[in-house]
Amino acid sequence: MLNKKLIGAALALVLVLFYITGWWVSQEPDMLVDEIKQSRQQLGSDAMIGYSTTTALIRVSETLLDKRGGYISNDIMPPFVFLDNMPAWELGVLEMSRDLALALRKDFSRSQSQSTENVHLKLAQPMFNIDHRNWAIPSAESEYRKAIAKLYLYRTELADPAKPDSQFYARADNLRDWLNAVQKRLGSYSQRLSASVGQDRVNTDLAGETSARQSTNVADSSMVKTSWWKLDDEFYEARGASWALLHFLKAIETDFADVLQRKNAMVSLRQIIRELEATQQTIWSPMILNGSGFGLMANHSLVMANYISRANAALIDLSELLTQG
């Protein structure tokens, strides 16, 4: 009887420790905007174009790996294997980081379509694309750290006149191309979050072009609803993506200041940043609620979808401003 009580007490203690550990590692990291800004200010007049954007990607990626509990998406040991909110948050951060790494490689670091790719970014960008759940050789963390090391080399060479092949071109067309990719990412998050209450969606895939075709025929409308088990995952993935995007847009505000002011688009960018800041408000509820649209209980997914949709609409306006002469 005594042994059973001891075993029961030990199991209860282990469960409590697992719960505390899971709660501790699930705390989201603080914003890094002030740190990135101070890093640039320390350089003074020596700060080069592209420093803030590259630094933002570096610090966001490092925080992904070095926050509380480290990177846990690929952990296979308890209690981490049972957690889903923080891995979803990490995936959102990673998706936005992958998009920016690709933009750095194919747009920001190249002067024109016929120019050569930067050697460091050419190696760094694919390293971010390893499966985020990969834990064996090579592990996701090891590849991400290699990518970060390449980003450091690229940033160092930006300030070196002897390395003319390492450049960052702050042009309206480069910025617009990246913003178009961000629009699609935010649009996807908005749709997935809105599906928390279920929607009967009309098929608009081919709208606006009579000659458009698609691979297979689909129904004119369909019911889309996120599984109850996936609601918090969708929410935290969108929250992580918004967290990362906030840092990148703040950096863009600095590196592309002349372009944005010339296009009279600075205020549009700041409105996007304001909408995304609202996505990072403290969550007071112990769980993500899924009330109906006009019901008694809150629906956190719809609130998040609202802020992201507003930010996306402002992004579309900003892209149009950058297109104008």
Beta strands, then each sheet from edge to edge (+ up, - down):
strand 1: 199-202
strand 2: 221-224
sheet 1: 1+ 2-
end
